[in-house]
Amino acid sequence: MLAAAGVNFPANGARAAFVSTDVQGPAWGKVAGDMYEILEAAALWNAAASWNQFMATGAWPASSTFEQPARSIATPMRRIAIVQLPRGYDSTRLLTPAARATYEAFQQSLEAHEMQLRLSSPDIVGLRIPDPMPAGYAQFMQPLADLSPFNLHRLQRAHADIEGTIEGRNFLFAIAVKTSTRSDRLYQPLFEANVLKFIIGFVLRGSVLRFHVHMEDFEGANVRGAYTAASLYSLMLGGDFARAVDHLYKAERPRDTAQAILNTLPEYAI
């Protein structure tokens, strides 16, 4: 599974990021879910690094474990960051001061009527790197060689380095990573998708966000049926209707999952 992620754990003798004896009983389920998300996020980081090196040089890196997407054209304007966000993170912290003020004005108008519609924090977001590239984004040009404690910290703290730099148009996609298919949890991504698409597309005047749900398996619930729900934002606009969840994917191998996302990058118009 680790090899499939395109990353490695530290060499023998190095301190591992996790030790199995540190976790007992029911906590294993949560740790397994966290590890599943970490491996996917690391693979996506490395896929983005290969893409960014190609965007900068015009040559696909020979050392990359990923294939160059068809129809990809090298231009520094199309570099991306794929960022893991902490659970419960205030994702408005990513916004520029002007974008955040727009969002807060919207929230204030709702609060005047004793309502709210908060921007949720997806597990992983794909962002178009601003041009010129702020210093905090240089790290996304290089892959993670392994999941040593140092690189794990890089992976899980990268969001802090890019706070205050993002506008609505920089958001490309969001990913909800789930290991459970309990029916009561199926609808959380639907709510997140509808809120994100409305706030980014309408309130922040941003891009048409794509929302992905990646699951380890589809057993135990009507997963495919649940995610045929329409995007409320698309219904409000009229014209072309769209689903709230654009793509449901059975994510069994992190490297293959990252390649699937990588292959979609040439499809974004801006």
C-alpha positions, 0 to 999 in steps of 0.5 A: 500500500505504501509503495502504491502511494508513491511515497515511502516510510523512513529507512530502517533505524529511523523513527517512524511517524506511527508505532502500532503499539501506540494505538489500542482498541477502538482507536484503530478505526480512527487511525486507519482512516487517518492513515488512509487520508495521509497516504492519499494526500501524500500521493496527491502532493507528489503528483502535483509536484511532478505537474509543477515541475513540468509547468516550470521546465516543459519536461516531465520529470524522469524520476516521477512515478506518475504519467504525464496527462494527455493534452497537458501544456507547460505554463507557469500560470497553471501550477497547482497546490494540493493541500491537506486541511486539518479537521475543523480548520477554518478554511477562510484563513486561506483567503486574501484579506479582500476575499475574506472581507467579502465572505464576512460581509455575507455572513454578517448579513445572514447573522442579522436574520439569525442565520448562517452558512459557514464555509466548510473545511474539506479534507483536501483542496486543489488550488491554482497557485497565484502568479507571481508565486508567493514564497509559501508555495515553493514547497509544492514544486518538490515531492515528498521522498518519504513519510518521515516525521519531518515530511509528515509535518510538511504535509500536514502544516503546508496550509499554514504557509499559504494562508491569506493568499487565495481568492475564489478563482484559485479554488479548483477542487475539493476532496472528501476522503471517507473510509466509512459508508454508514448511511448517516455519514453519506450526506455530510459530503453532499452538504459540504459540496453544496455549501462550498460551490455556493460560497466559492462560486457565488459569494466569492465570484470564483471558479466552478468548483469540482467536488470529489468523494473518495471512498475505500469501498462502497459496501453497506449503503446505497453510495452511488444512489446517494451521490446522484443529488443535484447541485443546488448552485447549478439549479439556481443558475439554470442552464447546465445542471450538475451533481453536487458530488461531481465524481465518486471514486473507489480509492483503493491505491493512493498512487492510482487515485493521484493519477486519476486527479492528475489526469483531470488537470488539463480540463480546467480552462483557467 
